[in-house]
Amino acid sequence: MNLKRKLLLATLPLALGLSSFVQAETTLKIAEIHPAGYPTVVAMENLGKKLEAATHGEIKSRMFAGGVLGSEKEVIEQTQIGAVQLTRVSLGSVGPVVPATNVFNMPFVFRDIDHMRKVVDGEIGQEILDAITNSDFNMVGLAWMEAGSRSLYTKKPVRKLEDLKGMKIRVIGNPLFIDTLNAMGANGIAMDTGEIFSALQSGVIDGAENNSPTLLEHNHFRAAKYYTQTHHLILPEPLLMSKTTWNKLTPEQQELVRKLAKEAQLEERDLWVAKEKASDEKLKAEGVEFIEVDTKPFYDATAPVREKYGAQFAELIQRIEAVQ
């Protein structure tokens, strides 16, 4: 074998290695715990497609939906080290590292969905995203995904605040959310989502709180037929990119990602509204009673929670309330 051929063969593994390295750098792994077809999944998939088209294939993407890369906590850890490039997370996961995000976690901090949209679309929403970007979270805040409002679904009807007294209600395992239900007179019970259905059936809990797509898709409506429209929590969810990945993009690519992320924010919002409407219709067809209530007693009852957790955000809360 001549020397030239030997050198060629010797460099092939290196060339192949470099090729796969470049490919890894330009293919964004997008992870989501929600299943295929869910509003956040579709919006992020479309963001990836637009990015590939705009960069003429320089930046590709691949969606990993349905929790195939692990739980939300595991996906966050992978994104922080750059193994995953793009994801949507719940604010409860960000709060311990970026305290400013907790302002959106408080009960009734938003008057309604329209108010929440105006806040996250404006300078306050950008400030919170910037706080994430400038923190030790190692992620870049790009946009806000919508997840509707959370209300109470129970085995017995809750038509007024007093009806909730003593009821065991499942909440996300966050002290703020437990305190919120306790302030309403219920007993807040932290529990994983996967345990709710059997807990409802067996009587371990009397109800839970969430949005209507969750009530429908997890079959909780089969045990809890009353859906009381308290809208006590409205939780926007940040769309985040690994800072490790972000720092490897050119300024032009970063600007493009920001632009497409904002488009994804608006697209997901429309998808969410459609999904929520369809879920409401299916639930009503299944015999779920939607109960409209005066929310003021619920708001008043949770004032101590806002005082306890909101003291450090007093000025920010005033600015949120001032948004018309």
Secondary structure, 3 states (H helix, E strand, C coil): CCHHHHHHHHHHHHHHHHHHHHHHHHEEEEECCCCCCCHHHHHHHHHHHHHHHHCCCCCEEEEECCCCCCCHHHHHHHHHCCCCCEEECCHHHHCCCCHHHHHHHCCCCCCCHHHHHHHHHCHHHHHHHHHHHCCCCCEEEEEEECCCEEEEEECCCCCCHHHHCCCEEEECCCHHHHHHHHHCCCEEEECCHHHHHHHHHHCCCCEEEECHHHHHHCCHHHCCCEEEEEEEEECCEEEEEEHHHHCCCCHHHHHHHHHHHHHHHHHHHHHHHHHHHHHHHHHHHCCCEEECCCCHHHHHHCHHHHHHHHHHHHHHHHHHHHCC
